[in-house]
Amino acid sequence: MSQKMIIASLAVFVLVGLLGCAKTSKAPGEAGSAAKRFETVDDRGILYLYRRGRAVGAAVATQVQVNGKDAGGTGPGTFFRWELKPGTYVFSANTKESSAAVEIKVEAGKLYFIEQNQRIGLSSGRVQMDIRDEGTGTAAVQGLKLLVSTYIPD
C-alpha cells in the first residue's frame, strides 16, 4: 500500500470518528460525578446504558431508543443514566447491518446496567446489547462520560 493511500485511509477514519462523535451530547462533569455515586431512588429504578471505548468499530455513534422513543446516541466511552418508574422497558439500537434489543422489568430502589457493544461491520457496524450485573456495571461506568439523553421518563 502506498504512503498516499495510507494517509488517505487514516484521514477517512479520523473523519468518520469525528462525525460519529458529533451525534452524542456529553453532560457537565459534575452531573457525571453524581451519576457515578450509584445512589438509588425509593420510587424509581436507575438504569445505566453504557458503551466502553474500543479501537475497532468505536468511531460510529449509535442511536438508542427506549420503548421506541429516541434517547440519543452513544459513542465510545459514554453512558446514559435514567430514573425510571417501575415497569417493563425495551432498550434498542440498530445500524444498517444489525439491531439489538433488551427488555428489563424495572423495580423501584434498584440499579440496572446494559452494556452496548459496537463492532466493525461491512458498511456501518454491528451492535450488541447485554444486561450486566451491578458489580460489572458500576466498575465499567467509572471511567466513562455521562451523556445527555433526549428521552425524558414520565
MARLO-395479 format. One record per residue: x, y, z of N, C-alpha, C in turn; residue in one letter; residue number from 1. Coordinates in Angstrom, 3 decimals. Example, Ala and Ser with C-alpha at 12.3 -4.5 7.8 and 13.67 -1.06 7.14 Angstrom:
BEGIN
- nu, nv, nw, cau, cav, caw, cu, cv, cw, rest, nr
- 13.190, -5.690, 7.800, 12.300, -4.500, 7.800, 13.200, -3.300, 7.800, A, 1
- 12.850, -2.250, 7.080, 13.670, -1.060, 7.140, 12.900, 0.030, 7.870, S, 2
END
This chain:
BEGIN
- nu, nv, nw, cau, cav, caw, cu, cv, cw, rest, nr
- 0.852, -1.168, 0.000, 0.000, 0.000, 0.000, 0.900, 1.234, 0.000, M, 1
- 0.597, 2.207, -0.851, 1.414, 3.413, -0.951, 1.196, 4.322, 0.253, S, 2
- 2.146, 5.245, 0.450, 2.052, 6.176, 1.572, 0.824, 7.084, 1.417, Q, 3
- 0.525, 7.518, 0.182, -0.646, 8.361, -0.051, -1.937, 7.628, 0.319, K, 4
- -1.993, 6.350, -0.013, -3.184, 5.569, 0.287, -3.348, 5.385, 1.802, M, 5
- -2.257, 5.185, 2.502, -2.301, 5.039, 3.963, -2.786, 6.333, 4.596, I, 6
- -2.253, 7.464, 4.155, -2.648, 8.766, 4.690, -4.124, 9.033, 4.401, I, 7
- -4.565, 8.721, 3.188, -5.979, 8.922, 2.832, -6.884, 8.041, 3.697, A, 8
- -6.478, 6.797, 3.932, -7.268, 5.891, 4.769, -7.362, 6.404, 6.193, S, 9
- -6.248, 6.878, 6.736, -6.253, 7.432, 8.090, -7.143, 8.669, 8.177, L, 10
- -7.099, 9.529, 7.152, -7.927, 10.740, 7.140, -9.414, 10.378, 7.153, A, 11
- -9.795, 9.379, 6.371, -11.191, 8.942, 6.339, -11.594, 8.382, 7.696, V, 12
- -10.735, 7.585, 8.318, -11.021, 7.006, 9.624, -11.233, 8.099, 10.678, F, 13
- -10.372, 9.109, 10.679, -10.491, 10.219, 11.627, -11.782, 10.999, 11.369, V, 14
- -12.102, 11.268, 10.106, -13.320, 11.995, 9.762, -14.560, 11.237, 10.214, L, 15
- -14.600, 9.941, 9.984, -15.731, 9.126, 10.422, -15.842, 9.176, 11.941, V, 16
- -14.718, 9.125, 12.629, -14.720, 9.205, 14.088, -15.267, 10.524, 14.579, G, 17
- -14.878, 11.606, 13.953, -15.370, 12.913, 14.359, -16.856, 13.066, 14.078, L, 18
- -17.304, 12.584, 12.943, -18.722, 12.667, 12.614, -19.553, 11.803, 13.555, L, 19
- -19.043, 10.614, 13.885, -19.757, 9.735, 14.797, -19.900, 10.349, 16.173, G, 20
- -18.855, 10.999, 16.655, -18.902, 11.602, 17.985, -19.798, 12.826, 18.021, C, 21
- -20.040, 13.439, 16.887, -20.857, 14.644, 16.855, -22.310, 14.364, 17.225, A, 22
- -22.725, 13.107, 17.186, -24.104, 12.761, 17.478, -24.345, 12.509, 18.961, K, 23
- -23.333, 12.672, 19.795, -23.507, 12.489, 21.230, -23.403, 13.835, 21.916, T, 24
- -24.039, 13.945, 23.071, -24.034, 15.194, 23.813, -23.620, 14.899, 25.249, S, 25
- -22.417, 15.284, 25.630, -21.914, 14.986, 26.965, -22.478, 15.954, 28.000, K, 26
- -22.768, 15.420, 29.179, -23.285, 16.209, 30.299, -22.116, 16.893, 31.011, A, 27
- -22.398, 17.941, 31.788, -21.341, 18.587, 32.571, -20.671, 17.585, 33.521, P, 28
- -19.403, 17.827, 33.840, -18.625, 16.913, 34.681, -19.250, 16.613, 36.023, G, 29
- -19.858, 17.625, 36.671, -20.449, 17.396, 37.994, -21.644, 16.447, 37.915, E, 30
- -22.384, 16.471, 36.825, -23.512, 15.542, 36.650, -22.992, 14.116, 36.524, A, 31
- -21.880, 13.954, 35.803, -21.277, 12.632, 35.656, -20.774, 12.096, 36.987, G, 32
- -20.169, 12.973, 37.783, -19.681, 12.551, 39.106, -20.838, 12.115, 39.999, S, 33
- -21.939, 12.859, 39.971, -23.115, 12.496, 40.770, -23.691, 11.154, 40.312, A, 34
- -23.729, 10.931, 39.004, -24.268, 9.679, 38.466, -23.424, 8.483, 38.905, A, 35
- -22.135, 8.696, 39.090, -21.223, 7.608, 39.467, -21.238, 7.298, 40.959, K, 36
- -22.104, 7.950, 41.706, -22.293, 7.581, 43.123, -23.256, 6.386, 43.230, R, 37
- -23.969, 6.087, 42.158, -24.857, 4.925, 42.061, -25.876, 4.876, 43.196, F, 38
- -26.443, 6.043, 43.506, -27.465, 6.127, 44.538, -28.805, 5.673, 43.972, E, 39
- -29.558, 4.973, 44.788, -30.881, 4.519, 44.367, -31.928, 5.566, 44.748, T, 40
- -33.111, 5.419, 44.165, -34.242, 6.300, 44.437, -35.395, 5.408, 44.885, V, 41
- -36.079, 5.795, 45.973, -37.123, 4.946, 46.561, -38.229, 4.556, 45.590, D, 42
- -38.711, 5.497, 44.774, -39.874, 5.210, 43.929, -39.531, 4.928, 42.463, D, 43
- -38.244, 4.837, 42.141, -37.821, 4.590, 40.753, -36.633, 3.633, 40.715, R, 44
- -36.471, 2.983, 39.565, -35.279, 2.192, 39.316, -34.307, 3.041, 38.514, G, 45
- -33.026, 2.821, 38.708, -32.000, 3.575, 37.988, -31.366, 2.640, 36.963, I, 46
- -31.387, 3.057, 35.695, -30.811, 2.240, 34.642, -29.666, 2.976, 33.967, L, 47
- -28.549, 2.271, 33.838, -27.370, 2.773, 33.138, -27.216, 1.973, 31.857, Y, 48
- -27.086, 2.677, 30.740, -26.759, 2.042, 29.470, -25.404, 2.602, 29.078, L, 49
- -24.400, 1.741, 28.956, -23.045, 2.224, 28.714, -22.374, 1.540, 27.530, Y, 50
- -21.391, 2.252, 27.019, -20.602, 1.754, 25.887, -19.136, 2.061, 26.175, R, 51
- -18.366, 1.016, 26.355, -16.931, 1.192, 26.611, -16.239, 1.675, 25.349, R, 52
- -15.027, 2.200, 25.506, -14.222, 2.593, 24.347, -13.608, 1.365, 23.703, G, 53
- -13.577, 1.345, 22.392, -12.976, 0.232, 21.646, -12.184, 0.803, 20.485, R, 54
- -11.134, 0.142, 20.128, -10.337, 0.578, 18.987, -11.020, 0.214, 17.669, A, 55
- -11.715, -0.922, 17.643, -12.345, -1.385, 16.413, -13.851, -1.145, 16.503, V, 56
- -14.400, -0.426, 15.528, -15.832, -0.177, 15.472, -16.303, 0.919, 16.405, G, 57
- -15.355, 1.621, 17.046, -15.725, 2.590, 18.068, -16.101, 3.950, 17.514, A, 58
- -15.698, 4.259, 16.317, -15.857, 5.623, 15.817, -17.302, 6.000, 15.526, A, 59
- -18.151, 5.033, 15.329, -19.516, 5.317, 14.904, -20.439, 5.515, 16.108, V, 60
- -21.176, 6.625, 16.107, -22.197, 6.836, 17.135, -23.412, 5.981, 16.782, A, 61
- -24.039, 5.417, 17.797, -25.196, 4.561, 17.588, -26.383, 5.115, 18.363, T, 62
- -27.486, 5.319, 17.666, -28.692, 5.847, 18.282, -29.371, 4.772, 19.127, Q, 63
- -29.859, 5.193, 20.282, -30.521, 4.294, 21.225, -31.982, 4.727, 21.346, V, 64
- -32.863, 3.745, 21.528, -34.283, 4.017, 21.749, -34.711, 3.348, 23.057, Q, 65
- -35.630, 4.018, 23.755, -36.251, 3.445, 24.949, -37.741, 3.339, 24.642, V, 66
- -38.251, 2.125, 24.646, -39.653, 1.868, 24.278, -40.014, 2.542, 22.957, N, 67
- -39.098, 2.494, 22.008, -39.335, 3.036, 20.672, -39.127, 4.536, 20.528, G, 68
- -38.790, 5.225, 21.610, -38.555, 6.679, 21.555, -37.057, 6.958, 21.544, K, 69
- -36.635, 7.887, 20.693, -35.214, 8.224, 20.607, -34.688, 8.723, 21.939, D, 70
- -33.494, 8.247, 22.297, -32.875, 8.634, 23.560, -31.564, 9.380, 23.346, A, 71
- -31.016, 9.322, 22.133, -29.726, 9.939, 21.839, -28.747, 8.887, 21.367, G, 72
- -27.554, 9.341, 21.046, -26.547, 8.437, 20.522, -25.422, 8.188, 21.497, G, 73
- -24.920, 6.965, 21.490, -23.752, 6.627, 22.292, -22.511, 6.675, 21.425, T, 74
- -21.429, 7.046, 22.023, -20.121, 6.972, 21.387, -19.226, 6.151, 22.283, G, 75
- -17.998, 5.928, 21.887, -17.098, 5.149, 22.732, -16.842, 5.873, 24.054, P, 76
- -16.847, 5.125, 25.142, -16.543, 5.682, 26.451, -17.634, 6.547, 27.050, G, 77
- -18.920, 6.226, 26.781, -20.029, 7.055, 27.249, -21.111, 6.209, 27.913, T, 78
- -22.006, 6.887, 28.651, -23.148, 6.200, 29.247, -24.325, 7.143, 29.439, F, 79
- -25.519, 6.530, 29.490, -26.755, 7.213, 29.858, -27.153, 6.735, 31.251, F, 80
- -27.901, 7.593, 31.972, -28.491, 7.221, 33.259, -29.927, 7.732, 33.257, R, 81
- -30.874, 6.812, 33.522, -32.279, 7.195, 33.586, -32.885, 6.763, 34.908, W, 82
- -33.740, 7.604, 35.477, -34.567, 7.257, 36.635, -35.930, 6.878, 36.084, E, 83
- -36.299, 5.606, 36.229, -37.491, 5.074, 35.577, -38.527, 4.592, 36.580, L, 84
- -39.804, 4.872, 36.278, -40.902, 4.325, 37.071, -40.874, 2.799, 36.925, K, 85
- -41.329, 2.078, 37.936, -41.396, 0.624, 37.792, -42.229, 0.241, 36.568, P, 86
- -41.762, -0.766, 35.874, -42.446, -1.242, 34.671, -41.466, -1.947, 33.760, G, 87
- -41.956, -2.341, 32.600, -41.128, -3.047, 31.624, -40.690, -2.076, 30.529, T, 88
- -39.409, -2.101, 30.221, -38.815, -1.201, 29.230, -38.014, -2.018, 28.222, Y, 89
- -38.044, -1.553, 26.968, -37.239, -2.156, 25.907, -36.219, -1.117, 25.457, V, 90
- -34.950, -1.489, 25.523, -33.847, -0.642, 25.087, -33.299, -1.252, 23.809, F, 91
- -33.201, -0.428, 22.761, -32.782, -0.957, 21.469, -31.826, -0.012, 20.760, S, 92
- -31.096, -0.575, 19.834, -30.192, 0.176, 18.974, -30.074, -0.592, 17.670, A, 93
- -29.833, 0.125, 16.578, -29.643, -0.567, 15.312, -28.715, 0.214, 14.407, N, 94
- -28.127, -0.521, 13.500, -27.290, 0.038, 12.443, -27.830, -0.537, 11.136, T, 95
- -27.194, -0.208, 10.034, -27.624, -0.764, 8.746, -27.422, -2.276, 8.701, K, 96
- -26.503, -2.776, 9.521, -26.160, -4.194, 9.482, -26.800, -5.046, 10.560, E, 97
- -27.209, -4.438, 11.667, -27.739, -5.252, 12.752, -28.619, -4.430, 13.675, S, 98
- -29.329, -5.136, 14.524, -30.108, -4.482, 15.566, -30.020, -5.340, 16.820, S, 99
- -30.237, -4.676, 17.947, -30.203, -5.389, 19.219, -31.204, -4.737, 20.153, A, 100
- -31.798, -5.543, 21.011, -32.749, -5.015, 21.987, -32.712, -5.893, 23.231, A, 101
- -32.931, -5.251, 24.366, -33.084, -5.986, 25.617, -34.309, -5.436, 26.337, V, 102
- -34.994, -6.331, 27.020, -36.170, -5.933, 27.791, -35.845, -6.117, 29.270, E, 103
- -36.179, -5.117, 30.066, -35.890, -5.166, 31.502, -37.144, -4.766, 32.270, I, 104
- -37.452, -5.547, 33.290, -38.526, -5.181, 34.217, -37.861, -4.397, 35.349, K, 105
- -38.169, -3.107, 35.408, -37.557, -2.200, 36.376, -38.389, -2.164, 37.656, V, 106
- -37.695, -2.308, 38.788, -38.320, -2.206, 40.103, -37.753, -1.000, 40.833, E, 107
- -38.559, -0.368, 41.670, -38.127, 0.799, 42.434, -36.987, 0.432, 43.384, A, 108
- -36.047, 1.372, 43.549, -34.958, 1.193, 44.500, -33.837, 0.288, 44.041, G, 109
- -33.802, -0.079, 42.757, -32.763, -0.986, 42.250, -31.961, -0.328, 41.134, K, 110
- -30.757, -0.857, 40.909, -29.875, -0.406, 39.823, -29.844, -1.464, 38.731, L, 111
- -29.817, -1.005, 37.463, -29.761, -1.891, 36.303, -28.687, -1.393, 35.354, Y, 112
- -28.053, -2.334, 34.637, -26.977, -1.975, 33.724, -27.128, -2.731, 32.407, F, 113
- -26.969, -1.994, 31.303, -26.941, -2.588, 29.962, -25.644, -2.141, 29.309, I, 114
- -24.885, -3.106, 28.804, -23.669, -2.780, 28.056, -23.970, -2.876, 26.566, E, 115
- -23.655, -1.803, 25.864, -23.816, -1.775, 24.414, -22.432, -1.922, 23.801, Q, 116
- -22.290, -2.843, 22.870, -21.031, -3.026, 22.151, -21.238, -2.679, 20.694, N, 117
- -20.242, -2.084, 20.105, -20.264, -1.746, 18.686, -19.032, -2.378, 18.057, Q, 118
- -19.240, -3.194, 17.077, -18.127, -3.860, 16.394, -18.134, -3.467, 14.934, R, 119
- -16.972, -3.531, 14.345, -16.836, -3.152, 12.940, -17.656, -4.097, 12.063, I, 120
- -18.243, -3.540, 11.027, -19.027, -4.315, 10.076, -18.597, -3.969, 8.666, G, 121
- -19.357, -4.412, 7.692, -19.017, -4.152, 6.296, -19.261, -2.694, 5.913, L, 122
- -20.436, -2.150, 6.280, -20.739, -0.776, 5.876, -21.005, 0.154, 7.053, S, 123
- -21.492, -0.364, 8.149, -21.765, 0.508, 9.295, -21.153, -0.095, 10.543, S, 124
- -21.790, -0.970, 11.174, -21.266, -1.606, 12.366, -22.286, -2.577, 12.890, G, 125
- -21.852, -3.419, 13.771, -22.739, -4.402, 14.372, -22.907, -4.061, 15.839, R, 126
- -24.125, -3.956, 16.268, -24.423, -3.558, 17.629, -24.896, -4.767, 18.433, V, 127
- -24.538, -4.765, 19.709, -24.943, -5.818, 20.628, -25.269, -5.162, 21.962, Q, 128
- -26.283, -5.664, 22.666, -26.649, -5.124, 23.975, -26.841, -6.285, 24.937, M, 129
- -26.211, -6.169, 26.127, -26.265, -7.238, 27.114, -26.533, -6.665, 28.498, D, 130
- -27.362, -7.345, 29.267, -27.626, -6.966, 30.658, -26.421, -7.397, 31.486, I, 131
- -25.964, -6.508, 32.363, -24.812, -6.789, 33.226, -25.213, -6.697, 34.693, R, 132
- -24.483, -7.397, 35.549, -24.753, -7.327, 36.980, -24.206, -6.011, 37.545, D, 133
- -24.610, -5.694, 38.772, -24.262, -4.413, 39.384, -22.748, -4.223, 39.535, E, 134
- -22.038, -5.247, 39.937, -20.586, -5.139, 40.105, -19.873, -4.824, 38.791, G, 135
- -20.245, -5.539, 37.747, -19.652, -5.309, 36.420, -20.009, -3.926, 35.911, T, 136
- -21.282, -3.549, 36.050, -21.753, -2.264, 35.552, -21.123, -1.077, 36.249, G, 137
- -21.085, -1.104, 37.587, -20.511, 0.037, 38.309, -19.028, 0.205, 37.994, T, 138
- -18.303, -0.890, 37.882, -16.875, -0.813, 37.546, -16.682, -0.242, 36.138, A, 139
- -17.507, -0.662, 35.197, -17.368, -0.193, 33.810, -17.690, 1.284, 33.666, A, 140
- -18.734, 1.751, 34.337, -19.187, 3.140, 34.199, -18.189, 4.133, 34.796, V, 141
- -17.394, 3.708, 35.766, -16.470, 4.613, 36.455, -15.605, 5.445, 35.506, Q, 142
- -15.106, 4.860, 34.450, -14.206, 5.573, 33.544, -14.878, 6.205, 32.339, G, 143
- -16.214, 6.273, 32.324, -16.944, 6.751, 31.147, -17.523, 8.140, 31.376, L, 144
- -17.984, 8.770, 30.293, -18.575, 10.115, 30.339, -20.097, 10.023, 30.213, K, 145
- -20.791, 10.767, 31.078, -22.250, 10.808, 31.055, -22.742, 11.598, 29.848, L, 146
- -23.784, 11.074, 29.212, -24.427, 11.734, 28.076, -25.749, 12.370, 28.496, L, 147
- -26.154, 13.386, 27.780, -27.479, 13.982, 27.945, -28.421, 13.208, 27.028, V, 148
- -29.519, 12.713, 27.586, -30.464, 11.928, 26.826, -31.640, 12.789, 26.358, S, 149
- -32.134, 12.481, 25.178, -33.342, 13.145, 24.691, -34.597, 12.431, 25.180, T, 150
- -34.425, 11.251, 25.784, -35.558, 10.512, 26.348, -35.819, 11.056, 27.744, Y, 151
- -37.031, 11.544, 27.963, -37.431, 12.070, 29.270, -38.448, 11.099, 29.858, I, 152
- -38.064, 10.348, 30.897, -39.013, 9.409, 31.503, -40.186, 10.142, 32.149, P, 153
- -41.315, 9.449, 32.261, -42.501, 10.020, 32.928, -42.203, 10.321, 34.372, D, 154
END
